[in-house]
Amino acid sequence: VGRRLDFITQEMLREANTIASKSSDTTINQSVIEMKCAIDRIKEQVQNVE
């Protein structure tokens, strides 16, 4: 279960990076930064599951 969740969080971060790289809108980029912070917090919790 832990490995699968870790993979999912990696994919979420990858998608967030893709959104940020394709956007020139600062509002979207700020939202992506917040999203990446939230994903990092989730990833920390996932590491406790493993």
mmCIF entry with sequence, helices, sheets and N, C-alpha, C, O atoms, coordinates in Angstrom:
data_MODEL
# 
_entry.id   MODEL 
# 
_entity.id                         1 
_entity.type                       polymer 
_entity.pdbx_number_of_molecules   1 
# 
_entity_poly.entity_id                      1 
_entity_poly.type                           'polypeptide(L)' 
_entity_poly.nstd_linkage                   no 
_entity_poly.nstd_monomer                   no 
_entity_poly.pdbx_seq_one_letter_code       VGRRLDFITQEMLREANTIASKSSDTTINQSVIEMKCAIDRIKEQVQNVE 
_entity_poly.pdbx_seq_one_letter_code_can   VGRRLDFITQEMLREANTIASKSSDTTINQSVIEMKCAIDRIKEQVQNVE 
_entity_poly.pdbx_strand_id                 A 
# 
loop_
_entity_poly_seq.entity_id 
_entity_poly_seq.num 
_entity_poly_seq.mon_id 
_entity_poly_seq.hetero 
1 1  VAL n 
1 2  GLY n 
1 3  ARG n 
1 4  ARG n 
1 5  LEU n 
1 6  ASP n 
1 7  PHE n 
1 8  ILE n 
1 9  THR n 
1 10 GLN n 
1 11 GLU n 
1 12 MET n 
1 13 LEU n 
1 14 ARG n 
1 15 GLU n 
1 16 ALA n 
1 17 ASN n 
1 18 THR n 
1 19 ILE n 
1 20 ALA n 
1 21 SER n 
1 22 LYS n 
1 23 SER n 
1 24 SER n 
1 25 ASP n 
1 26 THR n 
1 27 THR n 
1 28 ILE n 
1 29 ASN n 
1 30 GLN n 
1 31 SER n 
1 32 VAL n 
1 33 ILE n 
1 34 GLU n 
1 35 MET n 
1 36 LYS n 
1 37 CYS n 
1 38 ALA n 
1 39 ILE n 
1 40 ASP n 
1 41 ARG n 
1 42 ILE n 
1 43 LYS n 
1 44 GLU n 
1 45 GLN n 
1 46 VAL n 
1 47 GLN n 
1 48 ASN n 
1 49 VAL n 
1 50 GLU n 
# 
_struct_asym.id          A 
_struct_asym.entity_id   1 
# 
loop_
_struct_conf.conf_type_id 
_struct_conf.id 
_struct_conf.pdbx_PDB_helix_id 
_struct_conf.beg_label_comp_id 
_struct_conf.beg_label_asym_id 
_struct_conf.beg_label_seq_id 
_struct_conf.pdbx_beg_PDB_ins_code 
_struct_conf.end_label_comp_id 
_struct_conf.end_label_asym_id 
_struct_conf.end_label_seq_id 
_struct_conf.pdbx_end_PDB_ins_code 
_struct_conf.beg_auth_comp_id 
_struct_conf.beg_auth_asym_id 
_struct_conf.beg_auth_seq_id 
_struct_conf.end_auth_comp_id 
_struct_conf.end_auth_asym_id 
_struct_conf.end_auth_seq_id 
_struct_conf.pdbx_PDB_helix_class 
_struct_conf.details 
_struct_conf.pdbx_PDB_helix_length 
HELX_P HELX_P1 AA1 GLY A 2  ? LYS A 22 ? GLY A 2  LYS A 22 1 ? 21 
HELX_P HELX_P2 AA2 THR A 26 ? VAL A 49 ? THR A 26 VAL A 49 1 ? 24 
# 
_struct_conf_type.id          HELX_P 
_struct_conf_type.criteria    ? 
_struct_conf_type.reference   ? 
# 
loop_
_atom_site.group_PDB 
_atom_site.id 
_atom_site.type_symbol 
_atom_site.label_atom_id 
_atom_site.label_alt_id 
_atom_site.label_comp_id 
_atom_site.label_asym_id 
_atom_site.label_entity_id 
_atom_site.label_seq_id 
_atom_site.pdbx_PDB_ins_code 
_atom_site.Cartn_x 
_atom_site.Cartn_y 
_atom_site.Cartn_z 
_atom_site.occupancy 
_atom_site.B_iso_or_equiv 
_atom_site.pdbx_formal_charge 
_atom_site.auth_seq_id 
_atom_site.auth_comp_id 
_atom_site.auth_asym_id 
_atom_site.auth_atom_id 
_atom_site.pdbx_PDB_model_num 
ATOM 1   N N  . VAL A 1 1  ? 0.835  -1.195 0.000   1.00 0.00 ? 1  VAL A N  1 
ATOM 2   C CA . VAL A 1 1  ? 0.000  0.000  0.000   1.00 0.00 ? 1  VAL A CA 1 
ATOM 3   C C  . VAL A 1 1  ? 0.872  1.249  0.000   1.00 0.00 ? 1  VAL A C  1 
ATOM 4   O O  . VAL A 1 1  ? 0.612  2.187  -0.754  1.00 0.00 ? 1  VAL A O  1 
ATOM 5   N N  . GLY A 1 2  ? 1.904  1.271  0.838   1.00 0.00 ? 2  GLY A N  1 
ATOM 6   C CA . GLY A 1 2  ? 2.759  2.447  0.953   1.00 0.00 ? 2  GLY A CA 1 
ATOM 7   C C  . GLY A 1 2  ? 3.459  2.802  -0.339  1.00 0.00 ? 2  GLY A C  1 
ATOM 8   O O  . GLY A 1 2  ? 3.557  3.976  -0.695  1.00 0.00 ? 2  GLY A O  1 
ATOM 9   N N  . ARG A 1 3  ? 3.947  1.793  -1.047  1.00 0.00 ? 3  ARG A N  1 
ATOM 10  C CA . ARG A 1 3  ? 4.648  2.056  -2.312  1.00 0.00 ? 3  ARG A CA 1 
ATOM 11  C C  . ARG A 1 3  ? 3.708  2.641  -3.352  1.00 0.00 ? 3  ARG A C  1 
ATOM 12  O O  . ARG A 1 3  ? 4.073  3.540  -4.109  1.00 0.00 ? 3  ARG A O  1 
ATOM 13  N N  . ARG A 1 4  ? 2.497  2.114  -3.374  1.00 0.00 ? 4  ARG A N  1 
ATOM 14  C CA . ARG A 1 4  ? 1.502  2.613  -4.343  1.00 0.00 ? 4  ARG A CA 1 
ATOM 15  C C  . ARG A 1 4  ? 1.168  4.078  -4.044  1.00 0.00 ? 4  ARG A C  1 
ATOM 16  O O  . ARG A 1 4  ? 1.080  4.898  -4.958  1.00 0.00 ? 4  ARG A O  1 
ATOM 17  N N  . LEU A 1 5  ? 0.986  4.394  -2.773  1.00 0.00 ? 5  LEU A N  1 
ATOM 18  C CA . LEU A 1 5  ? 0.686  5.776  -2.396  1.00 0.00 ? 5  LEU A CA 1 
ATOM 19  C C  . LEU A 1 5  ? 1.867  6.691  -2.690  1.00 0.00 ? 5  LEU A C  1 
ATOM 20  O O  . LEU A 1 5  ? 1.681  7.835  -3.106  1.00 0.00 ? 5  LEU A O  1 
ATOM 21  N N  . ASP A 1 6  ? 3.082  6.190  -2.475  1.00 0.00 ? 6  ASP A N  1 
ATOM 22  C CA . ASP A 1 6  ? 4.274  6.976  -2.787  1.00 0.00 ? 6  ASP A CA 1 
ATOM 23  C C  . ASP A 1 6  ? 4.330  7.272  -4.284  1.00 0.00 ? 6  ASP A C  1 
ATOM 24  O O  . ASP A 1 6  ? 4.649  8.389  -4.690  1.00 0.00 ? 6  ASP A O  1 
ATOM 25  N N  . PHE A 1 7  ? 4.020  6.271  -5.096  1.00 0.00 ? 7  PHE A N  1 
ATOM 26  C CA . PHE A 1 7  ? 3.999  6.459  -6.544  1.00 0.00 ? 7  PHE A CA 1 
ATOM 27  C C  . PHE A 1 7  ? 2.966  7.513  -6.937  1.00 0.00 ? 7  PHE A C  1 
ATOM 28  O O  . PHE A 1 7  ? 3.231  8.367  -7.783  1.00 0.00 ? 7  PHE A O  1 
ATOM 29  N N  . ILE A 1 8  ? 1.795  7.448  -6.320  1.00 0.00 ? 8  ILE A N  1 
ATOM 30  C CA . ILE A 1 8  ? 0.730  8.408  -6.631  1.00 0.00 ? 8  ILE A CA 1 
ATOM 31  C C  . ILE A 1 8  ? 1.158  9.827  -6.273  1.00 0.00 ? 8  ILE A C  1 
ATOM 32  O O  . ILE A 1 8  ? 0.904  10.757 -7.039  1.00 0.00 ? 8  ILE A O  1 
ATOM 33  N N  . THR A 1 9  ? 1.802  10.008 -5.123  1.00 0.00 ? 9  THR A N  1 
ATOM 34  C CA . THR A 1 9  ? 2.247  11.356 -4.745  1.00 0.00 ? 9  THR A CA 1 
ATOM 35  C C  . THR A 1 9  ? 3.334  11.857 -5.690  1.00 0.00 ? 9  THR A C  1 
ATOM 36  O O  . THR A 1 9  ? 3.379  13.047 -6.000  1.00 0.00 ? 9  THR A O  1 
ATOM 37  N N  . GLN A 1 10 ? 4.211  10.966 -6.152  1.00 0.00 ? 10 GLN A N  1 
ATOM 38  C CA . GLN A 1 10 ? 5.218  11.370 -7.140  1.00 0.00 ? 10 GLN A CA 1 
ATOM 39  C C  . GLN A 1 10 ? 4.548  11.843 -8.426  1.00 0.00 ? 10 GLN A C  1 
ATOM 40  O O  . GLN A 1 10 ? 4.958  12.842 -9.017  1.00 0.00 ? 10 GLN A O  1 
ATOM 41  N N  . GLU A 1 11 ? 3.523  11.124 -8.853  1.00 0.00 ? 11 GLU A N  1 
ATOM 42  C CA . GLU A 1 11 ? 2.796  11.513 -10.062 1.00 0.00 ? 11 GLU A CA 1 
ATOM 43  C C  . GLU A 1 11 ? 2.080  12.853 -9.863  1.00 0.00 ? 11 GLU A C  1 
ATOM 44  O O  . GLU A 1 11 ? 2.026  13.674 -10.778 1.00 0.00 ? 11 GLU A O  1 
ATOM 45  N N  . MET A 1 12 ? 1.539  13.067 -8.681  1.00 0.00 ? 12 MET A N  1 
ATOM 46  C CA . MET A 1 12 ? 0.873  14.340 -8.393  1.00 0.00 ? 12 MET A CA 1 
ATOM 47  C C  . MET A 1 12 ? 1.871  15.492 -8.470  1.00 0.00 ? 12 MET A C  1 
ATOM 48  O O  . MET A 1 12 ? 1.558  16.545 -9.025  1.00 0.00 ? 12 MET A O  1 
ATOM 49  N N  . LEU A 1 13 ? 3.069  15.300 -7.918  1.00 0.00 ? 13 LEU A N  1 
ATOM 50  C CA . LEU A 1 13 ? 4.101  16.338 -7.996  1.00 0.00 ? 13 LEU A CA 1 
ATOM 51  C C  . LEU A 1 13 ? 4.529  16.574 -9.441  1.00 0.00 ? 13 LEU A C  1 
ATOM 52  O O  . LEU A 1 13 ? 4.744  17.714 -9.852  1.00 0.00 ? 13 LEU A O  1 
ATOM 53  N N  . ARG A 1 14 ? 4.648  15.511 -10.198 1.00 0.00 ? 14 ARG A N  1 
ATOM 54  C CA . ARG A 1 14 ? 5.030  15.638 -11.605 1.00 0.00 ? 14 ARG A CA 1 
ATOM 55  C C  . ARG A 1 14 ? 3.984  16.444 -12.376 1.00 0.00 ? 14 ARG A C  1 
ATOM 56  O O  . ARG A 1 14 ? 4.327  17.312 -13.179 1.00 0.00 ? 14 ARG A O  1 
ATOM 57  N N  . GLU A 1 15 ? 2.723  16.155 -12.129 1.00 0.00 ? 15 GLU A N  1 
ATOM 58  C CA . GLU A 1 15 ? 1.647  16.897 -12.804 1.00 0.00 ? 15 GLU A CA 1 
ATOM 59  C C  . GLU A 1 15 ? 1.642  18.368 -12.385 1.00 0.00 ? 15 GLU A C  1 
ATOM 60  O O  . GLU A 1 15 ? 1.427  19.251 -13.216 1.00 0.00 ? 15 GLU A O  1 
ATOM 61  N N  . ALA A 1 16 ? 1.876  18.628 -11.110 1.00 0.00 ? 16 ALA A N  1 
ATOM 62  C CA . ALA A 1 16 ? 1.934  20.012 -10.631 1.00 0.00 ? 16 ALA A CA 1 
ATOM 63  C C  . ALA A 1 16 ? 3.077  20.757 -11.310 1.00 0.00 ? 16 ALA A C  1 
ATOM 64  O O  . ALA A 1 16 ? 2.916  21.912 -11.703 1.00 0.00 ? 16 ALA A O  1 
ATOM 65  N N  . ASN A 1 17 ? 4.225  20.110 -11.452 1.00 0.00 ? 17 ASN A N  1 
ATOM 66  C CA . ASN A 1 17 ? 5.358  20.732 -12.139 1.00 0.00 ? 17 ASN A CA 1 
ATOM 67  C C  . ASN A 1 17 ? 5.038  21.013 -13.598 1.00 0.00 ? 17 ASN A C  1 
ATOM 68  O O  . ASN A 1 17 ? 5.450  22.040 -14.138 1.00 0.00 ? 17 ASN A O  1 
ATOM 69  N N  . THR A 1 18 ? 4.313  20.117 -14.233 1.00 0.00 ? 18 THR A N  1 
ATOM 70  C CA . THR A 1 18 ? 3.921  20.316 -15.630 1.00 0.00 ? 18 THR A CA 1 
ATOM 71  C C  . THR A 1 18 ? 3.010  21.530 -15.763 1.00 0.00 ? 18 THR A C  1 
ATOM 72  O O  . THR A 1 18 ? 3.170  22.339 -16.678 1.00 0.00 ? 18 THR A O  1 
ATOM 73  N N  . ILE A 1 19 ? 2.059  21.651 -14.852 1.00 0.00 ? 19 ILE A N  1 
ATOM 74  C CA . ILE A 1 19 ? 1.156  22.808 -14.875 1.00 0.00 ? 19 ILE A CA 1 
ATOM 75  C C  . ILE A 1 19 ? 1.957  24.095 -14.727 1.00 0.00 ? 19 ILE A C  1 
ATOM 76  O O  . ILE A 1 19 ? 1.739  25.057 -15.465 1.00 0.00 ? 19 ILE A O  1 
ATOM 77  N N  . ALA A 1 20 ? 2.883  24.110 -13.772 1.00 0.00 ? 20 ALA A N  1 
ATOM 78  C CA . ALA A 1 20 ? 3.678  25.316 -13.525 1.00 0.00 ? 20 ALA A CA 1 
ATOM 79  C C  . ALA A 1 20 ? 4.544  25.670 -14.729 1.00 0.00 ? 20 ALA A C  1 
ATOM 80  O O  . ALA A 1 20 ? 4.679  26.846 -15.069 1.00 0.00 ? 20 ALA A O  1 
ATOM 81  N N  . SER A 1 21 ? 5.124  24.678 -15.367 1.00 0.00 ? 21 SER A N  1 
ATOM 82  C CA . SER A 1 21 ? 6.014  24.962 -16.495 1.00 0.00 ? 21 SER A CA 1 
ATOM 83  C C  . SER A 1 21 ? 5.256  25.465 -17.720 1.00 0.00 ? 21 SER A C  1 
ATOM 84  O O  . SER A 1 21 ? 5.825  26.172 -18.552 1.00 0.00 ? 21 SER A O  1 
ATOM 85  N N  . LYS A 1 22 ? 3.983  25.110 -17.838 1.00 0.00 ? 22 LYS A N  1 
ATOM 86  C CA . LYS A 1 22 ? 3.193  25.524 -18.998 1.00 0.00 ? 22 LYS A CA 1 
ATOM 87  C C  . LYS A 1 22 ? 2.437  26.830 -18.768 1.00 0.00 ? 22 LYS A C  1 
ATOM 88  O O  . LYS A 1 22 ? 1.822  27.363 -19.692 1.00 0.00 ? 22 LYS A O  1 
ATOM 89  N N  . SER A 1 23 ? 2.481  27.338 -17.557 1.00 0.00 ? 23 SER A N  1 
ATOM 90  C CA . SER A 1 23 ? 1.702  28.528 -17.238 1.00 0.00 ? 23 SER A CA 1 
ATOM 91  C C  . SER A 1 23 ? 2.607  29.739 -17.051 1.00 0.00 ? 23 SER A C  1 
ATOM 92  O O  . SER A 1 23 ? 3.691  29.642 -16.475 1.00 0.00 ? 23 SER A O  1 
ATOM 93  N N  . SER A 1 24 ? 2.144  30.870 -17.546 1.00 0.00 ? 24 SER A N  1 
ATOM 94  C CA . SER A 1 24 ? 2.859  32.123 -17.299 1.00 0.00 ? 24 SER A CA 1 
ATOM 95  C C  . SER A 1 24 ? 2.061  33.019 -16.348 1.00 0.00 ? 24 SER A C  1 
ATOM 96  O O  . SER A 1 24 ? 2.473  34.138 -16.042 1.00 0.00 ? 24 SER A O  1 
ATOM 97  N N  . ASP A 1 25 ? 0.931  32.520 -15.893 1.00 0.00 ? 25 ASP A N  1 
ATOM 98  C CA . ASP A 1 25 ? 0.062  33.263 -14.980 1.00 0.00 ? 25 ASP A CA 1 
ATOM 99  C C  . ASP A 1 25 ? 0.566  33.097 -13.547 1.00 0.00 ? 25 ASP A C  1 
ATOM 100 O O  . ASP A 1 25 ? 0.694  31.978 -13.051 1.00 0.00 ? 25 ASP A O  1 
ATOM 101 N N  . THR A 1 26 ? 0.847  34.206 -12.895 1.00 0.00 ? 26 THR A N  1 
ATOM 102 C CA . THR A 1 26 ? 1.396  34.137 -11.533 1.00 0.00 ? 26 THR A CA 1 
ATOM 103 C C  . THR A 1 26 ? 0.397  33.558 -10.534 1.00 0.00 ? 26 THR A C  1 
ATOM 104 O O  . THR A 1 26 ? 0.798  32.920 -9.561  1.00 0.00 ? 26 THR A O  1 
ATOM 105 N N  . THR A 1 27 ? -0.888 33.772 -10.763 1.00 0.00 ? 27 THR A N  1 
ATOM 106 C CA . THR A 1 27 ? -1.900 33.212 -9.861  1.00 0.00 ? 27 THR A CA 1 
ATOM 107 C C  . THR A 1 27 ? -1.884 31.689 -9.921  1.00 0.00 ? 27 THR A C  1 
ATOM 108 O O  . THR A 1 27 ? -1.957 31.017 -8.893  1.00 0.00 ? 27 THR A O  1 
ATOM 109 N N  . ILE A 1 28 ? -1.788 31.162 -11.116 1.00 0.00 ? 28 ILE A N  1 
ATOM 110 C CA . ILE A 1 28 ? -1.726 29.705 -11.273 1.00 0.00 ? 28 ILE A CA 1 
ATOM 111 C C  . ILE A 1 28 ? -0.440 29.175 -10.654 1.00 0.00 ? 28 ILE A C  1 
ATOM 112 O O  . ILE A 1 28 ? -0.458 28.159 -9.958  1.00 0.00 ? 28 ILE A O  1 
ATOM 113 N N  . ASN A 1 29 ? 0.667  29.850 -10.901 1.00 0.00 ? 29 ASN A N  1 
ATOM 114 C CA . ASN A 1 29 ? 1.939  29.398 -10.340 1.00 0.00 ? 29 ASN A CA 1 
ATOM 115 C C  . ASN A 1 29 ? 1.913  29.425 -8.815  1.00 0.00 ? 29 ASN A C  1 
ATOM 116 O O  . ASN A 1 29 ? 2.471  28.532 -8.176  1.00 0.00 ? 29 ASN A O  1 
ATOM 117 N N  . GLN A 1 30 ? 1.284  30.423 -8.226  1.00 0.00 ? 30 GLN A N  1 
ATOM 118 C CA . GLN A 1 30 ? 1.159  30.479 -6.767  1.00 0.00 ? 30 GLN A CA 1 
ATOM 119 C C  . GLN A 1 30 ? 0.313  29.310 -6.268  1.00 0.00 ? 30 GLN A C  1 
ATOM 120 O O  . GLN A 1 30 ? 0.628  28.700 -5.246  1.00 0.00 ? 30 GLN A O  1 
ATOM 121 N N  . SER A 1 31 ? -0.750 29.006 -6.985  1.00 0.00 ? 31 SER A N  1 
ATOM 122 C CA . SER A 1 31 ? -1.595 27.865 -6.610  1.00 0.00 ? 31 SER A CA 1 
ATOM 123 C C  . SER A 1 31 ? -0.822 26.556 -6.709  1.00 0.00 ? 31 SER A C  1 
ATOM 124 O O  . SER A 1 31 ? -0.993 25.665 -5.877  1.00 0.00 ? 31 SER A O  1 
ATOM 125 N N  . VAL A 1 32 ? 0.019  26.442 -7.713  1.00 0.00 ? 32 VAL A N  1 
ATOM 126 C CA . VAL A 1 32 ? 0.828  25.229 -7.870  1.00 0.00 ? 32 VAL A CA 1 
ATOM 127 C C  . VAL A 1 32 ? 1.801  25.088 -6.702  1.00 0.00 ? 32 VAL A C  1 
ATOM 128 O O  . VAL A 1 32 ? 2.016  23.981 -6.209  1.00 0.00 ? 32 VAL A O  1 
ATOM 129 N N  . ILE A 1 33 ? 2.384  26.184 -6.259  1.00 0.00 ? 33 ILE A N  1 
ATOM 130 C CA . ILE A 1 33 ? 3.294  26.139 -5.108  1.00 0.00 ? 33 ILE A CA 1 
ATOM 131 C C  . ILE A 1 33 ? 2.554  25.641 -3.874  1.00 0.00 ? 33 ILE A C  1 
ATOM 132 O O  . ILE A 1 33 ? 3.066  24.801 -3.134  1.00 0.00 ? 33 ILE A O  1 
ATOM 133 N N  . GLU A 1 34 ? 1.351  26.158 -3.653  1.00 0.00 ? 34 GLU A N  1 
ATOM 134 C CA . GLU A 1 34 ? 0.546  25.701 -2.518  1.00 0.00 ? 34 GLU A CA 1 
ATOM 135 C C  . GLU A 1 34 ? 0.196  24.223 -2.665  1.00 0.00 ? 34 GLU A C  1 
ATOM 136 O O  . GLU A 1 34 ? 0.213  23.470 -1.691  1.00 0.00 ? 34 GLU A O  1 
ATOM 137 N N  . MET A 1 35 ? -0.123 23.819 -3.892  1.00 0.00 ? 35 MET A N  1 
ATOM 138 C CA . MET A 1 35 ? -0.460 22.426 -4.155  1.00 0.00 ? 35 MET A CA 1 
ATOM 139 C C  . MET A 1 35 ? 0.739  21.523 -3.865  1.00 0.00 ? 35 MET A C  1 
ATOM 140 O O  . MET A 1 35 ? 0.587  20.459 -3.265  1.00 0.00 ? 35 MET A O  1 
ATOM 141 N N  . LYS A 1 36 ? 1.931  21.947 -4.293  1.00 0.00 ? 36 LYS A N  1 
ATOM 142 C CA . LYS A 1 36 ? 3.128  21.146 -4.057  1.00 0.00 ? 36 LYS A CA 1 
ATOM 143 C C  . LYS A 1 36 ? 3.436  21.032 -2.567  1.00 0.00 ? 36 LYS A C  1 
ATOM 144 O O  . LYS A 1 36 ? 3.893  19.984 -2.111  1.00 0.00 ? 36 LYS A O  1 
ATOM 145 N N  . CYS A 1 37 ? 3.196  22.083 -1.815  1.00 0.00 ? 37 CYS A N  1 
ATOM 146 C CA . CYS A 1 37 ? 3.391  22.020 -0.361  1.00 0.00 ? 37 CYS A CA 1 
ATOM 147 C C  . CYS A 1 37 ? 2.431  21.014 0.266   1.00 0.00 ? 37 CYS A C  1 
ATOM 148 O O  . CYS A 1 37 ? 2.816  20.240 1.143   1.00 0.00 ? 37 CYS A O  1 
ATOM 149 N N  . ALA A 1 38 ? 1.190  21.029 -0.185  1.00 0.00 ? 38 ALA A N  1 
ATOM 150 C CA . ALA A 1 38 ? 0.199  20.079 0.334   1.00 0.00 ? 38 ALA A CA 1 
ATOM 151 C C  . ALA A 1 38 ? 0.581  18.646 -0.038  1.00 0.00 ? 38 ALA A C  1 
ATOM 152 O O  . ALA A 1 38 ? 0.449  17.734 0.779   1.00 0.00 ? 38 ALA A O  1 
ATOM 153 N N  . ILE A 1 39 ? 1.045  18.452 -1.251  1.00 0.00 ? 39 ILE A N  1 
ATOM 154 C CA . ILE A 1 39 ? 1.457  17.114 -1.688  1.00 0.00 ? 39 ILE A CA 1 
ATOM 155 C C  . ILE A 1 39 ? 2.651  16.637 -0.869  1.00 0.00 ? 39 ILE A C  1 
ATOM 156 O O  . ILE A 1 39 ? 2.731  15.462 -0.512  1.00 0.00 ? 39 ILE A O  1 
ATOM 157 N N  . ASP A 1 40 ? 3.581  17.546 -0.570  1.00 0.00 ? 40 ASP A N  1 
ATOM 158 C CA . ASP A 1 40 ? 4.727  17.174 0.267   1.00 0.00 ? 40 ASP A CA 1 
ATOM 159 C C  . ASP A 1 40 ? 4.277  16.718 1.652   1.00 0.00 ? 40 ASP A C  1 
ATOM 160 O O  . ASP A 1 40 ? 4.822  15.762 2.204   1.00 0.00 ? 40 ASP A O  1 
ATOM 161 N N  . ARG A 1 41 ? 3.284  17.404 2.208   1.00 0.00 ? 41 ARG A N  1 
ATOM 162 C CA . ARG A 1 41 ? 2.759  16.991 3.521   1.00 0.00 ? 41 ARG A CA 1 
ATOM 163 C C  . ARG A 1 41 ? 2.115  15.608 3.429   1.00 0.00 ? 41 ARG A C  1 
ATOM 164 O O  . ARG A 1 41 ? 2.271  14.782 4.329   1.00 0.00 ? 41 ARG A O  1 
ATOM 165 N N  . ILE A 1 42 ? 1.396  15.365 2.345   1.00 0.00 ? 42 ILE A N  1 
ATOM 166 C CA . ILE A 1 42 ? 0.791  14.041 2.139   1.00 0.00 ? 42 ILE A CA 1 
ATOM 167 C C  . ILE A 1 42 ? 1.886  12.989 2.005   1.00 0.00 ? 42 ILE A C  1 
ATOM 168 O O  . ILE A 1 42 ? 1.780  11.894 2.557   1.00 0.00 ? 42 ILE A O  1 
ATOM 169 N N  . LYS A 1 43 ? 2.933  13.329 1.269   1.00 0.00 ? 43 LYS A N  1 
ATOM 170 C CA . LYS A 1 43 ? 4.028  12.377 1.052   1.00 0.00 ? 43 LYS A CA 1 
ATOM 171 C C  . LYS A 1 43 ? 4.693  11.996 2.378   1.00 0.00 ? 43 LYS A C  1 
ATOM 172 O O  . LYS A 1 43 ? 5.072  10.841 2.572   1.00 0.00 ? 43 LYS A O  1 
ATOM 173 N N  . GLU A 1 44 ? 4.833  12.958 3.286   1.00 0.00 ? 44 GLU A N  1 
ATOM 174 C CA . GLU A 1 44 ? 5.390  12.663 4.609   1.00 0.00 ? 44 GLU A CA 1 
ATOM 175 C C  . GLU A 1 44 ? 4.509  11.662 5.351   1.00 0.00 ? 44 GLU A C  1 
ATOM 176 O O  . GLU A 1 44 ? 5.016  10.746 5.999   1.00 0.00 ? 44 GLU A O  1 
ATOM 177 N N  . GLN A 1 45 ? 3.201  11.835 5.257   1.00 0.00 ? 45 GLN A N  1 
ATOM 178 C CA . GLN A 1 45 ? 2.279  10.904 5.907   1.00 0.00 ? 45 GLN A CA 1 
ATOM 179 C C  . GLN A 1 45 ? 2.349  9.517  5.262   1.00 0.00 ? 45 GLN A C  1 
ATOM 180 O O  . GLN A 1 45 ? 2.249  8.500  5.948   1.00 0.00 ? 45 GLN A O  1 
ATOM 181 N N  . VAL A 1 46 ? 2.519  9.489  3.951   1.00 0.00 ? 46 VAL A N  1 
ATOM 182 C CA . VAL A 1 46 ? 2.605  8.217  3.231   1.00 0.00 ? 46 VAL A CA 1 
ATOM 183 C C  . VAL A 1 46 ? 3.839  7.440  3.678   1.00 0.00 ? 46 VAL A C  1 
ATOM 184 O O  . VAL A 1 46 ? 3.793  6.214  3.782   1.00 0.00 ? 46 VAL A O  1 
ATOM 185 N N  . GLN A 1 47 ? 4.930  8.134  3.942   1.00 0.00 ? 47 GLN A N  1 
ATOM 186 C CA . GLN A 1 47 ? 6.152  7.460  4.378   1.00 0.00 ? 47 GLN A CA 1 
ATOM 187 C C  . GLN A 1 47 ? 5.944  6.761  5.716   1.00 0.00 ? 47 GLN A C  1 
ATOM 188 O O  . GLN A 1 47 ? 6.624  5.777  6.008   1.00 0.00 ? 47 GLN A O  1 
ATOM 189 N N  . ASN A 1 48 ? 5.023  7.251  6.527   1.00 0.00 ? 48 ASN A N  1 
ATOM 190 C CA . ASN A 1 48 ? 4.710  6.592  7.792   1.00 0.00 ? 48 ASN A CA 1 
ATOM 191 C C  . ASN A 1 48 ? 3.913  5.310  7.579   1.00 0.00 ? 48 ASN A C  1 
ATOM 192 O O  . ASN A 1 48 ? 3.895  4.443  8.452   1.00 0.00 ? 48 ASN A O  1 
ATOM 193 N N  . VAL A 1 49 ? 3.253  5.181  6.430   1.00 0.00 ? 49 VAL A N  1 
ATOM 194 C CA . VAL A 1 49 ? 2.444  4.001  6.128   1.00 0.00 ? 49 VAL A CA 1 
ATOM 195 C C  . VAL A 1 49 ? 3.335  2.826  5.736   1.00 0.00 ? 49 VAL A C  1 
ATOM 196 O O  . VAL A 1 49 ? 3.014  1.671  6.014   1.00 0.00 ? 49 VAL A O  1 
ATOM 197 N N  . GLU A 1 50 ? 4.455  3.133  5.089   1.00 0.00 ? 50 GLU A N  1 
ATOM 198 C CA . GLU A 1 50 ? 5.322  2.068  4.560   1.00 0.00 ? 50 GLU A CA 1 
ATOM 199 C C  . GLU A 1 50 ? 5.883  1.165  5.609   1.00 0.00 ? 50 GLU A C  1 
ATOM 200 O O  . GLU A 1 50 ? 6.624  0.235  5.290   1.00 0.00 ? 50 GLU A O  1 
# 
